[in-house]
Amino acid sequence: MKVSALKVNEVVESVKGNSAVVVLSGGQDSVTCLGLALRNFKTVRAVGFVYGQKHEVEIHCAKRICEEHGVPFTVFSIPVR
């Protein structure tokens, strides 16, 4: 999976006013939050995190869901030692 090099402040700066940033794992709870954000905010962006979790399939699902709904999705990689 290609991980975006965008910095957190660039994501935050891209949404202002009637906007939301959703932390999206691809699981049911965060996808529900994405749906609520899409219903209630004009501009929505989503962010996800790859941190060495055992199953990254949810991040792939999150990416697909965002593509289907036209939501920009940025994935940040967190190094694990």
PDB file with one MODEL, atoms N, CA, C and O in Angstrom:
MODEL        1
ATOM      1  N   MET A   1       0.842  -1.170   0.000  1.00  0.00           N
ATOM      2  CA  MET A   1       0.000   0.000   0.000  1.00  0.00           C
ATOM      3  C   MET A   1       0.891   1.237   0.000  1.00  0.00           C
ATOM      4  O   MET A   1       1.850   1.307   0.768  1.00  0.00           O
ATOM      5  N   LYS A   2       0.589   2.195  -0.837  1.00  0.00           N
ATOM      6  CA  LYS A   2       1.334   3.440  -0.884  1.00  0.00           C
ATOM      7  C   LYS A   2       0.851   4.348   0.242  1.00  0.00           C
ATOM      8  O   LYS A   2      -0.349   4.577   0.390  1.00  0.00           O
ATOM      9  N   VAL A   3       1.770   4.855   1.019  1.00  0.00           N
ATOM     10  CA  VAL A   3       1.437   5.727   2.144  1.00  0.00           C
ATOM     11  C   VAL A   3       1.740   7.165   1.757  1.00  0.00           C
ATOM     12  O   VAL A   3       2.831   7.472   1.277  1.00  0.00           O
ATOM     13  N   SER A   4       0.760   8.047   1.971  1.00  0.00           N
ATOM     14  CA  SER A   4       0.919   9.452   1.625  1.00  0.00           C
ATOM     15  C   SER A   4       1.945  10.127   2.523  1.00  0.00           C
ATOM     16  O   SER A   4       2.080   9.786   3.698  1.00  0.00           O
ATOM     17  N   ALA A   5       2.649  11.067   1.966  1.00  0.00           N
ATOM     18  CA  ALA A   5       3.652  11.800   2.721  1.00  0.00           C
ATOM     19  C   ALA A   5       3.104  13.107   3.284  1.00  0.00           C
ATOM     20  O   ALA A   5       3.859  13.894   3.854  1.00  0.00           O
ATOM     21  N   LEU A   6       1.793  13.352   3.132  1.00  0.00           N
ATOM     22  CA  LEU A   6       1.212  14.582   3.672  1.00  0.00           C
ATOM     23  C   LEU A   6       1.421  14.667   5.169  1.00  0.00           C
ATOM     24  O   LEU A   6       1.377  13.654   5.867  1.00  0.00           O
ATOM     25  N   LYS A   7       1.645  15.857   5.657  1.00  0.00           N
ATOM     26  CA  LYS A   7       1.785  16.068   7.087  1.00  0.00           C
ATOM     27  C   LYS A   7       0.407  16.337   7.687  1.00  0.00           C
ATOM     28  O   LYS A   7      -0.506  16.781   6.992  1.00  0.00           O
ATOM     29  N   VAL A   8       0.270  16.068   8.966  1.00  0.00           N
ATOM     30  CA  VAL A   8      -1.012  16.240   9.646  1.00  0.00           C
ATOM     31  C   VAL A   8      -1.538  17.652   9.471  1.00  0.00           C
ATOM     32  O   VAL A   8      -2.727  17.833   9.206  1.00  0.00           O
ATOM     33  N   ASN A   9      -0.683  18.659   9.612  1.00  0.00           N
ATOM     34  CA  ASN A   9      -1.167  20.038   9.502  1.00  0.00           C
ATOM     35  C   ASN A   9      -1.690  20.346   8.105  1.00  0.00           C
ATOM     36  O   ASN A   9      -2.570  21.195   7.964  1.00  0.00           O
ATOM     37  N   GLU A  10      -1.184  19.691   7.076  1.00  0.00           N
ATOM     38  CA  GLU A  10      -1.697  19.904   5.724  1.00  0.00           C
ATOM     39  C   GLU A  10      -3.118  19.362   5.602  1.00  0.00           C
ATOM     40  O   GLU A  10      -3.954  19.970   4.932  1.00  0.00           O
ATOM     41  N   VAL A  11      -3.402  18.230   6.240  1.00  0.00           N
ATOM     42  CA  VAL A  11      -4.755  17.675   6.225  1.00  0.00           C
ATOM     43  C   VAL A  11      -5.695  18.604   6.968  1.00  0.00           C
ATOM     44  O   VAL A  11      -6.782  18.916   6.481  1.00  0.00           O
ATOM     45  N   VAL A  12      -5.280  19.045   8.147  1.00  0.00           N
ATOM     46  CA  VAL A  12      -6.128  19.922   8.954  1.00  0.00           C
ATOM     47  C   VAL A  12      -6.375  21.241   8.237  1.00  0.00           C
ATOM     48  O   VAL A  12      -7.497  21.748   8.248  1.00  0.00           O
ATOM     49  N   GLU A  13      -5.355  21.799   7.619  1.00  0.00           N
ATOM     50  CA  GLU A  13      -5.509  23.065   6.901  1.00  0.00           C
ATOM     51  C   GLU A  13      -6.423  22.939   5.682  1.00  0.00           C
ATOM     52  O   GLU A  13      -6.976  23.937   5.221  1.00  0.00           O
ATOM     53  N   SER A  14      -6.585  21.727   5.159  1.00  0.00           N
ATOM     54  CA  SER A  14      -7.399  21.552   3.954  1.00  0.00           C
ATOM     55  C   SER A  14      -8.892  21.576   4.250  1.00  0.00           C
ATOM     56  O   SER A  14      -9.697  21.675   3.324  1.00  0.00           O
ATOM     57  N   VAL A  15      -9.276  21.488   5.509  1.00  0.00           N
ATOM     58  CA  VAL A  15     -10.694  21.543   5.871  1.00  0.00           C
ATOM     59  C   VAL A  15     -10.917  22.692   6.845  1.00  0.00           C
ATOM     60  O   VAL A  15     -10.287  22.759   7.900  1.00  0.00           O
ATOM     61  N   LYS A  16     -11.808  23.581   6.482  1.00  0.00           N
ATOM     62  CA  LYS A  16     -12.119  24.726   7.337  1.00  0.00           C
ATOM     63  C   LYS A  16     -13.610  24.991   7.274  1.00  0.00           C
ATOM     64  O   LYS A  16     -14.288  24.573   6.336  1.00  0.00           O
ATOM     65  N   GLY A  17     -14.118  25.695   8.287  1.00  0.00           N
ATOM     66  CA  GLY A  17     -15.526  26.047   8.282  1.00  0.00           C
ATOM     67  C   GLY A  17     -16.404  24.839   8.525  1.00  0.00           C
ATOM     68  O   GLY A  17     -16.255  24.140   9.528  1.00  0.00           O
ATOM     69  N   ASN A  18     -17.308  24.601   7.617  1.00  0.00           N
ATOM     70  CA  ASN A  18     -18.278  23.504   7.745  1.00  0.00           C
ATOM     71  C   ASN A  18     -17.640  22.211   7.255  1.00  0.00           C
ATOM     72  O   ASN A  18     -18.087  21.622   6.270  1.00  0.00           O
ATOM     73  N   SER A  19     -16.590  21.774   7.950  1.00  0.00           N
ATOM     74  CA  SER A  19     -15.779  20.651   7.498  1.00  0.00           C
ATOM     75  C   SER A  19     -15.499  19.676   8.623  1.00  0.00           C
ATOM     76  O   SER A  19     -15.635  20.005   9.802  1.00  0.00           O
ATOM     77  N   ALA A  20     -15.104  18.461   8.240  1.00  0.00           N
ATOM     78  CA  ALA A  20     -14.780  17.437   9.231  1.00  0.00           C
ATOM     79  C   ALA A  20     -13.622  16.581   8.740  1.00  0.00           C
ATOM     80  O   ALA A  20     -13.470  16.327   7.545  1.00  0.00           O
ATOM     81  N   VAL A  21     -12.807  16.143   9.703  1.00  0.00           N
ATOM     82  CA  VAL A  21     -11.781  15.135   9.447  1.00  0.00           C
ATOM     83  C   VAL A  21     -12.184  13.912  10.265  1.00  0.00           C
ATOM     84  O   VAL A  21     -12.361  14.002  11.480  1.00  0.00           O
ATOM     85  N   VAL A  22     -12.327  12.771   9.598  1.00  0.00           N
ATOM     86  CA  VAL A  22     -12.741  11.525  10.247  1.00  0.00           C
ATOM     87  C   VAL A  22     -11.552  10.575  10.303  1.00  0.00           C
ATOM     88  O   VAL A  22     -10.900  10.323   9.289  1.00  0.00           O
ATOM     89  N   VAL A  23     -11.275  10.051  11.494  1.00  0.00           N
ATOM     90  CA  VAL A  23     -10.256   9.005  11.632  1.00  0.00           C
ATOM     91  C   VAL A  23     -10.943   7.707  11.235  1.00  0.00           C
ATOM     92  O   VAL A  23     -11.855   7.240  11.918  1.00  0.00           O
ATOM     93  N   LEU A  24     -10.495   7.126  10.117  1.00  0.00           N
ATOM     94  CA  LEU A  24     -11.193   5.999   9.507  1.00  0.00           C
ATOM     95  C   LEU A  24     -10.319   4.760   9.511  1.00  0.00           C
ATOM     96  O   LEU A  24      -9.270   4.720   8.869  1.00  0.00           O
ATOM     97  N   SER A  25     -10.768   3.746  10.248  1.00  0.00           N
ATOM     98  CA  SER A  25     -10.034   2.476  10.282  1.00  0.00           C
ATOM     99  C   SER A  25     -10.570   1.499   9.238  1.00  0.00           C
ATOM    100  O   SER A  25      -9.874   0.565   8.842  1.00  0.00           O
ATOM    101  N   GLY A  26     -11.794   1.715   8.799  1.00  0.00           N
ATOM    102  CA  GLY A  26     -12.434   0.787   7.877  1.00  0.00           C
ATOM    103  C   GLY A  26     -13.407  -0.148   8.579  1.00  0.00           C
ATOM    104  O   GLY A  26     -14.118  -0.913   7.928  1.00  0.00           O
ATOM    105  N   GLY A  27     -13.439  -0.089   9.895  1.00  0.00           N
ATOM    106  CA  GLY A  27     -14.383  -0.895  10.671  1.00  0.00           C
ATOM    107  C   GLY A  27     -15.757  -0.233  10.715  1.00  0.00           C
ATOM    108  O   GLY A  27     -15.927   0.895  10.252  1.00  0.00           O
ATOM    109  N   GLN A  28     -16.722  -0.935  11.271  1.00  0.00           N
ATOM    110  CA  GLN A  28     -18.109  -0.453  11.291  1.00  0.00           C
ATOM    111  C   GLN A  28     -18.267   0.889  11.995  1.00  0.00           C
ATOM    112  O   GLN A  28     -18.976   1.765  11.500  1.00  0.00           O
ATOM    113  N   ASP A  29     -17.623   1.059  13.129  1.00  0.00           N
ATOM    114  CA  ASP A  29     -17.806   2.293  13.892  1.00  0.00           C
ATOM    115  C   ASP A  29     -17.298   3.516  13.135  1.00  0.00           C
ATOM    116  O   ASP A  29     -17.995   4.526  13.046  1.00  0.00           O
ATOM    117  N   SER A  30     -16.101   3.429  12.598  1.00  0.00           N
ATOM    118  CA  SER A  30     -15.556   4.605  11.920  1.00  0.00           C
ATOM    119  C   SER A  30     -16.256   4.865  10.587  1.00  0.00           C
ATOM    120  O   SER A  30     -16.366   6.017  10.168  1.00  0.00           O
ATOM    121  N   VAL A  31     -16.729   3.821   9.918  1.00  0.00           N
ATOM    122  CA  VAL A  31     -17.485   4.019   8.677  1.00  0.00           C
ATOM    123  C   VAL A  31     -18.819   4.699   8.984  1.00  0.00           C
ATOM    124  O   VAL A  31     -19.285   5.526   8.200  1.00  0.00           O
ATOM    125  N   THR A  32     -19.433   4.359  10.114  1.00  0.00           N
ATOM    126  CA  THR A  32     -20.655   5.045  10.541  1.00  0.00           C
ATOM    127  C   THR A  32     -20.373   6.523  10.788  1.00  0.00           C
ATOM    128  O   THR A  32     -21.168   7.380  10.401  1.00  0.00           O
ATOM    129  N   CYS A  33     -19.248   6.825  11.428  1.00  0.00           N
ATOM    130  CA  CYS A  33     -18.855   8.225  11.654  1.00  0.00           C
ATOM    131  C   CYS A  33     -18.645   8.955  10.333  1.00  0.00           C
ATOM    132  O   CYS A  33     -19.009  10.124  10.202  1.00  0.00           O
ATOM    133  N   LEU A  34     -18.064   8.272   9.360  1.00  0.00           N
ATOM    134  CA  LEU A  34     -17.874   8.871   8.036  1.00  0.00           C
ATOM    135  C   LEU A  34     -19.232   9.211   7.422  1.00  0.00           C
ATOM    136  O   LEU A  34     -19.414  10.300   6.876  1.00  0.00           O
ATOM    137  N   GLY A  35     -20.174   8.290   7.512  1.00  0.00           N
ATOM    138  CA  GLY A  35     -21.514   8.547   6.976  1.00  0.00           C
ATOM    139  C   GLY A  35     -22.175   9.743   7.633  1.00  0.00           C
ATOM    140  O   GLY A  35     -22.792  10.565   6.955  1.00  0.00           O
ATOM    141  N   LEU A  36     -22.053   9.847   8.952  1.00  0.00           N
ATOM    142  CA  LEU A  36     -22.620  10.993   9.666  1.00  0.00           C
ATOM    143  C   LEU A  36     -21.936  12.294   9.254  1.00  0.00           C
ATOM    144  O   LEU A  36     -22.592  13.324   9.102  1.00  0.00           O
ATOM    145  N   ALA A  37     -20.632  12.245   9.075  1.00  0.00           N
ATOM    146  CA  ALA A  37     -19.911  13.442   8.635  1.00  0.00           C
ATOM    147  C   ALA A  37     -20.359  13.859   7.235  1.00  0.00           C
ATOM    148  O   ALA A  37     -20.559  15.045   6.973  1.00  0.00           O
ATOM    149  N   LEU A  38     -20.515  12.890   6.340  1.00  0.00           N
ATOM    150  CA  LEU A  38     -20.951  13.204   4.975  1.00  0.00           C
ATOM    151  C   LEU A  38     -22.345  13.824   4.972  1.00  0.00           C
ATOM    152  O   LEU A  38     -22.650  14.682   4.143  1.00  0.00           O
ATOM    153  N   ARG A  39     -23.168  13.396   5.883  1.00  0.00           N
ATOM    154  CA  ARG A  39     -24.533  13.919   5.970  1.00  0.00           C
ATOM    155  C   ARG A  39     -24.560  15.327   6.557  1.00  0.00           C
ATOM    156  O   ARG A  39     -25.418  16.133   6.194  1.00  0.00           O
ATOM    157  N   ASN A  40     -23.630  15.628   7.458  1.00  0.00           N
ATOM    158  CA  ASN A  40     -23.733  16.852   8.242  1.00  0.00           C
ATOM    159  C   ASN A  40     -22.705  17.935   7.938  1.00  0.00           C
ATOM    160  O   ASN A  40     -22.821  19.050   8.446  1.00  0.00           O
ATOM    161  N   PHE A  41     -21.701  17.629   7.117  1.00  0.00           N
ATOM    162  CA  PHE A  41     -20.668  18.613   6.820  1.00  0.00           C
ATOM    163  C   PHE A  41     -20.504  18.759   5.313  1.00  0.00           C
ATOM    164  O   PHE A  41     -20.698  17.811   4.552  1.00  0.00           O
ATOM    165  N   LYS A  42     -20.142  19.974   4.901  1.00  0.00           N
ATOM    166  CA  LYS A  42     -19.953  20.250   3.476  1.00  0.00           C
ATOM    167  C   LYS A  42     -18.705  19.570   2.929  1.00  0.00           C
ATOM    168  O   LYS A  42     -18.733  18.987   1.845  1.00  0.00           O
ATOM    169  N   THR A  43     -17.612  19.645   3.681  1.00  0.00           N
ATOM    170  CA  THR A  43     -16.342  19.080   3.251  1.00  0.00           C
ATOM    171  C   THR A  43     -15.901  18.029   4.253  1.00  0.00           C
ATOM    172  O   THR A  43     -15.891  18.276   5.459  1.00  0.00           O
ATOM    173  N   VAL A  44     -15.532  16.844   3.747  1.00  0.00           N
ATOM    174  CA  VAL A  44     -15.097  15.753   4.620  1.00  0.00           C
ATOM    175  C   VAL A  44     -13.806  15.174   4.072  1.00  0.00           C
ATOM    176  O   VAL A  44     -13.686  14.919   2.874  1.00  0.00           O
ATOM    177  N   ARG A  45     -12.841  14.970   4.959  1.00  0.00           N
ATOM    178  CA  ARG A  45     -11.611  14.245   4.646  1.00  0.00           C
ATOM    179  C   ARG A  45     -11.488  13.124   5.647  1.00  0.00           C
ATOM    180  O   ARG A  45     -12.035  13.200   6.747  1.00  0.00           O
ATOM    181  N   ALA A  46     -10.775  12.087   5.271  1.00  0.00           N
ATOM    182  CA  ALA A  46     -10.561  10.960   6.176  1.00  0.00           C
ATOM    183  C   ALA A  46      -9.066  10.679   6.288  1.00  0.00           C
ATOM    184  O   ALA A  46      -8.307  10.863   5.336  1.00  0.00           O
ATOM    185  N   VAL A  47      -8.665  10.231   7.472  1.00  0.00           N
ATOM    186  CA  VAL A  47      -7.286   9.824   7.698  1.00  0.00           C
ATOM    187  C   VAL A  47      -7.281   8.443   8.331  1.00  0.00           C
ATOM    188  O   VAL A  47      -8.184   8.082   9.087  1.00  0.00           O
ATOM    189  N   GLY A  48      -6.252   7.684   8.010  1.00  0.00           N
ATOM    190  CA  GLY A  48      -6.068   6.367   8.604  1.00  0.00           C
ATOM    191  C   GLY A  48      -4.627   6.222   9.040  1.00  0.00           C
ATOM    192  O   GLY A  48      -3.763   7.013   8.661  1.00  0.00           O
ATOM    193  N   PHE A  49      -4.381   5.206   9.838  1.00  0.00           N
ATOM    194  CA  PHE A  49      -3.040   4.995  10.374  1.00  0.00           C
ATOM    195  C   PHE A  49      -2.611   3.549  10.186  1.00  0.00           C
ATOM    196  O   PHE A  49      -3.370   2.622  10.470  1.00  0.00           O
ATOM    197  N   VAL A  50      -1.391   3.365   9.704  1.00  0.00           N
ATOM    198  CA  VAL A  50      -0.775   2.042   9.600  1.00  0.00           C
ATOM    199  C   VAL A  50       0.312   2.012  10.650  1.00  0.00           C
ATOM    200  O   VAL A  50       1.261   2.795  10.601  1.00  0.00           O
ATOM    201  N   TYR A  51       0.168   1.100  11.604  1.00  0.00           N
ATOM    202  CA  TYR A  51       1.101   1.075  12.737  1.00  0.00           C
ATOM    203  C   TYR A  51       1.567  -0.339  13.053  1.00  0.00           C
ATOM    204  O   TYR A  51       1.874  -0.662  14.200  1.00  0.00           O
ATOM    205  N   GLY A  52       1.615  -1.175  12.024  1.00  0.00           N
ATOM    206  CA  GLY A  52       2.078  -2.539  12.216  1.00  0.00           C
ATOM    207  C   GLY A  52       0.998  -3.478  12.712  1.00  0.00           C
ATOM    208  O   GLY A  52       1.297  -4.566  13.204  1.00  0.00           O
ATOM    209  N   GLN A  53      -0.270  -3.063  12.586  1.00  0.00           N
ATOM    210  CA  GLN A  53      -1.353  -3.925  13.027  1.00  0.00           C
ATOM    211  C   GLN A  53      -1.353  -5.230  12.239  1.00  0.00           C
ATOM    212  O   GLN A  53      -0.892  -5.289  11.099  1.00  0.00           O
ATOM    213  N   LYS A  54      -1.874  -6.257  12.864  1.00  0.00           N
ATOM    214  CA  LYS A  54      -1.847  -7.602  12.280  1.00  0.00           C
ATOM    215  C   LYS A  54      -2.648  -7.672  10.977  1.00  0.00           C
ATOM    216  O   LYS A  54      -2.246  -8.341  10.026  1.00  0.00           O
ATOM    217  N   HIS A  55      -3.782  -6.974  10.949  1.00  0.00           N
ATOM    218  CA  HIS A  55      -4.643  -7.032   9.764  1.00  0.00           C
ATOM    219  C   HIS A  55      -4.806  -5.634   9.176  1.00  0.00           C
ATOM    220  O   HIS A  55      -5.426  -4.764   9.788  1.00  0.00           O
ATOM    221  N   GLU A  56      -4.257  -5.427   8.008  1.00  0.00           N
ATOM    222  CA  GLU A  56      -4.386  -4.132   7.335  1.00  0.00           C
ATOM    223  C   GLU A  56      -5.558  -4.125   6.353  1.00  0.00           C
ATOM    224  O   GLU A  56      -5.749  -3.147   5.630  1.00  0.00           O
ATOM    225  N   VAL A  57      -6.341  -5.197   6.320  1.00  0.00           N
ATOM    226  CA  VAL A  57      -7.448  -5.274   5.371  1.00  0.00           C
ATOM    227  C   VAL A  57      -8.455  -4.153   5.603  1.00  0.00           C
ATOM    228  O   VAL A  57      -9.086  -3.688   4.654  1.00  0.00           O
ATOM    229  N   GLU A  58      -8.614  -3.711   6.855  1.00  0.00           N
ATOM    230  CA  GLU A  58      -9.565  -2.635   7.118  1.00  0.00           C
ATOM    231  C   GLU A  58      -9.124  -1.326   6.473  1.00  0.00           C
ATOM    232  O   GLU A  58      -9.968  -0.555   6.017  1.00  0.00           O
ATOM    233  N   ILE A  59      -7.828  -1.061   6.426  1.00  0.00           N
ATOM    234  CA  ILE A  59      -7.336   0.155   5.764  1.00  0.00           C
ATOM    235  C   ILE A  59      -7.651   0.094   4.275  1.00  0.00           C
ATOM    236  O   ILE A  59      -8.013   1.108   3.678  1.00  0.00           O
ATOM    237  N   HIS A  60      -7.518  -1.080   3.669  1.00  0.00           N
ATOM    238  CA  HIS A  60      -7.875  -1.244   2.252  1.00  0.00           C
ATOM    239  C   HIS A  60      -9.372  -1.003   2.054  1.00  0.00           C
ATOM    240  O   HIS A  60      -9.772  -0.378   1.072  1.00  0.00           O
ATOM    241  N   CYS A  61     -10.196  -1.489   2.973  1.00  0.00           N
ATOM    242  CA  CYS A  61     -11.645  -1.245   2.912  1.00  0.00           C
ATOM    243  C   CYS A  61     -11.941   0.244   3.057  1.00  0.00           C
ATOM    244  O   CYS A  61     -12.784   0.785   2.341  1.00  0.00           O
ATOM    245  N   ALA A  62     -11.251   0.904   3.978  1.00  0.00           N
ATOM    246  CA  ALA A  62     -11.450   2.336   4.187  1.00  0.00           C
ATOM    247  C   ALA A  62     -11.129   3.107   2.911  1.00  0.00           C
ATOM    248  O   ALA A  62     -11.864   4.018   2.529  1.00  0.00           O
ATOM    249  N   LYS A  63     -10.038   2.743   2.257  1.00  0.00           N
ATOM    250  CA  LYS A  63      -9.653   3.408   1.009  1.00  0.00           C
ATOM    251  C   LYS A  63     -10.737   3.233  -0.056  1.00  0.00           C
ATOM    252  O   LYS A  63     -11.093   4.186  -0.749  1.00  0.00           O
ATOM    253  N   ARG A  64     -11.253   2.025  -0.179  1.00  0.00           N
ATOM    254  CA  ARG A  64     -12.300   1.753  -1.174  1.00  0.00           C
ATOM    255  C   ARG A  64     -13.581   2.532  -0.865  1.00  0.00           C
ATOM    256  O   ARG A  64     -14.210   3.084  -1.767  1.00  0.00           O
ATOM    257  N   ILE A  65     -13.959   2.572   0.402  1.00  0.00           N
ATOM    258  CA  ILE A  65     -15.166   3.308   0.799  1.00  0.00           C
ATOM    259  C   ILE A  65     -15.006   4.788   0.482  1.00  0.00           C
ATOM    260  O   ILE A  65     -15.932   5.420  -0.027  1.00  0.00           O
ATOM    261  N   CYS A  66     -13.843   5.340   0.780  1.00  0.00           N
ATOM    262  CA  CYS A  66     -13.595   6.752   0.477  1.00  0.00           C
ATOM    263  C   CYS A  66     -13.644   7.012  -1.023  1.00  0.00           C
ATOM    264  O   CYS A  66     -14.214   8.011  -1.461  1.00  0.00           O
ATOM    265  N   GLU A  67     -13.056   6.130  -1.804  1.00  0.00           N
ATOM    266  CA  GLU A  67     -13.104   6.284  -3.266  1.00  0.00           C
ATOM    267  C   GLU A  67     -14.543   6.283  -3.755  1.00  0.00           C
ATOM    268  O   GLU A  67     -14.904   7.084  -4.617  1.00  0.00           O
ATOM    269  N   GLU A  68     -15.370   5.392  -3.216  1.00  0.00           N
ATOM    270  CA  GLU A  68     -16.778   5.284  -3.633  1.00  0.00           C
ATOM    271  C   GLU A  68     -17.585   6.535  -3.288  1.00  0.00           C
ATOM    272  O   GLU A  68     -18.575   6.840  -3.952  1.00  0.00           O
ATOM    273  N   HIS A  69     -17.161   7.258  -2.249  1.00  0.00           N
ATOM    274  CA  HIS A  69     -17.912   8.430  -1.801  1.00  0.00           C
ATOM    275  C   HIS A  69     -17.205   9.743  -2.100  1.00  0.00           C
ATOM    276  O   HIS A  69     -17.657  10.805  -1.673  1.00  0.00           O
ATOM    277  N   GLY A  70     -16.097   9.674  -2.833  1.00  0.00           N
ATOM    278  CA  GLY A  70     -15.388  10.886  -3.222  1.00  0.00           C
ATOM    279  C   GLY A  70     -14.745  11.622  -2.058  1.00  0.00           C
ATOM    280  O   GLY A  70     -14.637  12.848  -2.077  1.00  0.00           O
ATOM    281  N   VAL A  71     -14.320  10.879  -1.047  1.00  0.00           N
ATOM    282  CA  VAL A  71     -13.701  11.474   0.139  1.00  0.00           C
ATOM    283  C   VAL A  71     -12.185  11.296   0.053  1.00  0.00           C
ATOM    284  O   VAL A  71     -11.705  10.169  -0.069  1.00  0.00           O
ATOM    285  N   PRO A  72     -11.430  12.384   0.115  1.00  0.00           N
ATOM    286  CA  PRO A  72      -9.967  12.242   0.141  1.00  0.00           C
ATOM    287  C   PRO A  72      -9.544  11.444   1.382  1.00  0.00           C
ATOM    288  O   PRO A  72     -10.030  11.695   2.485  1.00  0.00           O
ATOM    289  N   PHE A  73      -8.641  10.490   1.190  1.00  0.00           N
ATOM    290  CA  PHE A  73      -8.201   9.607   2.277  1.00  0.00           C
ATOM    291  C   PHE A  73      -6.690   9.621   2.332  1.00  0.00           C
ATOM    292  O   PHE A  73      -6.023   9.295   1.350  1.00  0.00           O
ATOM    293  N   THR A  74      -6.145  10.000   3.490  1.00  0.00           N
ATOM    294  CA  THR A  74      -4.701  10.058   3.693  1.00  0.00           C
ATOM    295  C   THR A  74      -4.325   9.024   4.734  1.00  0.00           C
ATOM    296  O   THR A  74      -4.940   8.953   5.798  1.00  0.00           O
ATOM    297  N   VAL A  75      -3.312   8.221   4.430  1.00  0.00           N
ATOM    298  CA  VAL A  75      -2.832   7.191   5.374  1.00  0.00           C
ATOM    299  C   VAL A  75      -1.477   7.621   5.892  1.00  0.00           C
ATOM    300  O   VAL A  75      -0.574   7.943   5.120  1.00  0.00           O
ATOM    301  N   PHE A  76      -1.348   7.624   7.202  1.00  0.00           N
ATOM    302  CA  PHE A  76      -0.091   7.941   7.860  1.00  0.00           C
ATOM    303  C   PHE A  76       0.524   6.668   8.402  1.00  0.00           C
ATOM    304  O   PHE A  76      -0.166   5.844   9.004  1.00  0.00           O
ATOM    305  N   SER A  77       1.805   6.507   8.191  1.00  0.00           N
ATOM    306  CA  SER A  77       2.528   5.354   8.707  1.00  0.00           C
ATOM    307  C   SER A  77       3.213   5.751  10.007  1.00  0.00           C
ATOM    308  O   SER A  77       3.962   6.726  10.056  1.00  0.00           O
ATOM    309  N   ILE A  78       2.947   4.981  11.058  1.00  0.00           N
ATOM    310  CA  ILE A  78       3.561   5.231  12.358  1.00  0.00           C
ATOM    311  C   ILE A  78       4.572   4.134  12.602  1.00  0.00           C
ATOM    312  O   ILE A  78       4.194   2.968  12.719  1.00  0.00           O
ATOM    313  N   PRO A  79       5.860   4.477  12.684  1.00  0.00           N
ATOM    314  CA  PRO A  79       6.876   3.453  12.899  1.00  0.00           C
ATOM    315  C   PRO A  79       6.690   2.759  14.248  1.00  0.00           C
ATOM    316  O   PRO A  79       6.409   3.399  15.262  1.00  0.00           O
ATOM    317  N   VAL A  80       6.853   1.454  14.235  1.00  0.00           N
ATOM    318  CA  VAL A  80       6.774   0.653  15.452  1.00  0.00           C
ATOM    319  C   VAL A  80       8.144   0.066  15.703  1.00  0.00           C
ATOM    320  O   VAL A  80       8.767  -0.492  14.800  1.00  0.00           O
ATOM    321  N   ARG A  81       8.608   0.195  16.925  1.00  0.00           N
ATOM    322  CA  ARG A  81       9.953  -0.325  17.241  1.00  0.00           C
ATOM    323  C   ARG A  81       9.865  -1.608  17.980  1.00  0.00           C
ATOM    324  O   ARG A  81      10.892  -2.191  18.328  1.00  0.00           O
TER     325      ARG A  81
ENDMDL
END
